[in-house]
């Protein structure tokens, strides 16, 4: 197994991030090294590095959740235990590589000798690579990182989190709903945390006809780490037999 990588990336000012520069329509540079054309090469290099590094880690599952939850908290320790069980069952654990639930996921997998991967992203706050990763990749662009999560994961386990967590969840649901990705289990951990969202989806969104009956059932919910492993492995059983 590769040596643990513990590099920490210093958060940059929000306006200086690569994504912010790319999306800032008011700034159009005439310097080629700062132009959108030049950024295409940097984006391409991130895809190439990600493909090369992650092509050997399957089968894997991505674990998401808040960067703000601390060691010793209920969900941090549940994520840590879940990652241990996932790793013991032969699955690689992928996280966003940062603190909180991401650290818990990498830490749990590392503690039992499993494969632990972190896909870090430069952010103005909250993000810094945790020290429990066997493969640690650093991305400047969200959409490149998102591609890696979906391409190299066979399923998502989603712990309580904020906007970033909800973003990953909604994107995965869209891809599953449209059959862009198939046989892709999505497991939510924490019934009390997610119940309000699920009720709203059923009673408001589905009732208004904005999603189809049964679309809410694309997600499964549990409070037990062992149940997460069962649900994930049942959802990807075809891949495990290959």
ZAMARGU-4260 file (C-alpha; in steps of 0.2 Angstrom, whole numbers, plus 5000, padded with zeros to 4 digits):
<rodrens>
0) 5000/5000/5000 | 5006/5017/4996 | 5014/5028/5010 | 5002/5039/5019 | 5001/5057/5011
5) 4998/5070/5024 | 5001/5086/5013 | 4990/5100/5019 | 4984/5114/5007 | 4983/5131/5014
10) 4966/5138/5010 | 4966/5153/4998 | 4956/5169/4997 | 4939/5165/4989 | 4942/5177/4974
15) 4959/5168/4970 | 4953/5150/4969 | 4954/5142/4952 | 4935/5140/4951 | 4932/5158/4955
20) 4944/5164/4942 | 4936/5152/4929 | 4918/5158/4933 | 4922/5177/4935 | 4914/5183/4919
25) 4919/5201/4923 | 4938/5197/4921 | 4944/5192/4904 | 4963/5191/4903 | 4974/5194/4888
30) 4988/5185/4896 | 4988/5168/4888 | 4995/5160/4905 | 4979/5167/4913 | 4967/5164/4900
35) 4952/5152/4899 | 4961/5143/4884 | 4976/5140/4895 | 4965/5133/4909 | 4959/5120/4897
40) 4976/5112/4899 | 4976/5113/4917 | 4959/5105/4918 | 4965/5091/4906 | 4980/5088/4917
45) 4968/5085/4932 | 4957/5073/4923 | 4973/5063/4917 | 4980/5062/4935 | 4964/5057/4942
50) 4961/5044/4929 | 4978/5037/4931 | 4978/5037/4950 | 4960/5030/4953 | 4959/5017/4939
55) 4966/5004/4951 | 4955/5006/4966 | 4939/4998/4962 | 4927/4993/4969 | 4925/5008/4979
60) 4912/5018/4988 | 4912/5037/4992 | 4907/5044/5009 | 4901/5061/5011 | 4896/5073/5026
65) 4900/5089/5035 | 4918/5095/5037 | 4912/5104/5053 | 4909/5088/5063 | 4922/5084/5076
70) 4930/5068/5082 | 4920/5061/5096 | 4903/5068/5089 | 4890/5055/5085 | 4891/5056/5067
75) 4910/5057/5066 | 4911/5041/5075 | 4897/5033/5065 | 4906/5037/5049 | 4923/5031/5056
80) 4915/5014/5061 | 4906/5013/5044 | 4922/5016/5035 | 4930/5002/5045 | 4917/4990/5040
85) 4917/4995/5022 | 4935/4993/5021 | 4935/4976/5030 | 4922/4970/5017 | 4934/4974/5003
90) 4929/4991/4997 | 4940/5006/4995 | 4934/5021/5004 | 4934/5038/4995 | 4931/5055/5003
95) 4933/5073/4999 | 4950/5072/5009 | 4946/5085/5021 | 4941/5086/5040 | 4925/5081/5049
100) 4916/5066/5041 | 4929/5065/5027 | 4942/5063/5040 | 4932/5050/5049 | 4930/5040/5033
105) 4948/5040/5028 | 4953/5037/5046 | 4941/5022/5048 | 4947/5014/5032 | 4966/5017/5037
110) 4964/5010/5054 | 4959/4993/5048 | 4972/4992/5034 | 4960/4996/5020 | 4962/5008/5005
115) 4959/5026/5009 | 4957/5039/4996 | 4955/5058/4997 | 4950/5069/4983 | 4954/5086/4990
120) 4948/5103/4983 | 4955/5121/4986 | 4942/5131/4996 | 4943/5147/5005 | 4939/5139/5022
125) 4936/5122/5030 | 4947/5112/5019 | 4964/5104/5022 | 4969/5087/5018 | 4968/5075/5032
130) 4982/5063/5037 | 4973/5046/5034 | 4975/5045/5015 | 4984/5032/5005 | 4980/5041/4989
135) 4978/5060/4990 | 4973/5070/4975 | 4971/5089/4975 | 4959/5097/4963 | 4957/5115/4958
140) 4940/5112/4949 | 4924/5106/4957 | 4918/5098/4941 | 4934/5087/4938 | 4933/5081/4956
145) 4914/5077/4954 | 4918/5067/4939 | 4930/5056/4949 | 4918/5053/4963 | 4905/5046/4951
150) 4917/5037/4939 | 4926/5028/4952 | 4913/5025/4965 | 4900/5011/4965 | 4889/5020/4977
155) 4888/5034/4989 | 4885/5034/5008 | 4879/5051/5014 | 4881/5057/5032 | 4873/5073/5039
160) 4881/5088/5030 | 4878/5105/5023 | 4877/5113/5005 | 4892/5103/4998 | 4884/5087/5004
165) 4867/5091/4998 | 4875/5096/4981 | 4884/5079/4979 | 4868/5070/4984 | 4857/5079/4972
170) 4869/5076/4958 | 4870/5058/4961 | 4851/5057/4962 | 4849/5065/4945 | 4862/5054/4937
175) 4853/5038/4944 | 4836/5045/4940 | 4841/5048/4922 | 4850/5031/4920 | 4866/5040/4917
180) 4873/5028/4931 | 4865/5012/4935 | 4866/5000/4950 | 4872/5014/4961 | 4866/5013/4979
185) 4863/5029/4988 | 4863/5027/5007 | 4859/5041/5019 | 4865/5039/5037 | 4854/5047/5051
190) 4836/5045/5050 | 4832/5060/5061 | 4843/5071/5051 | 4836/5066/5034 | 4818/5063/5038
195) 4813/5081/5035 | 4820/5081/5018 | 4812/5065/5013 | 4795/5070/5020 | 4797/5086/5009
200) 4801/5076/4994 | 4787/5065/4996 | 4773/5077/5002 | 4778/5092/4992 | 4789/5088/4977
205) 4782/5072/4972 | 4764/5078/4976 | 4767/5092/4964 | 4772/5080/4951 | 4790/5087/4950
210) 4797/5069/4953 | 4790/5052/4949 | 4782/5041/4962 | 4796/5030/4969 | 4810/5043/4965
215) 4812/5046/4984 | 4815/5027/4985 | 4832/5029/4976 | 4839/5033/4993 | 4839/5021/5007
220) 4841/5027/5025 | 4849/5019/5040 | 4856/5022/5058 | 4867/5007/5058 | 4885/5006/5051
225) 4883/4987/5047 | 4867/4990/5038 | 4876/5003/5027 | 4888/4989/5022 | 4874/4977/5018
230) 4864/4990/5008 | 4880/4995/4998 | 4885/4977/4994 | 4868/4972/4989 | 4867/4987/4977
235) 4883/4983/4969 | 4883/4964/4970 | 4885/4962/4951 | 4901/4972/4951 | 4908/4961/4966
240) 4905/4945/4956 | 4915/4952/4941
</rodrens>
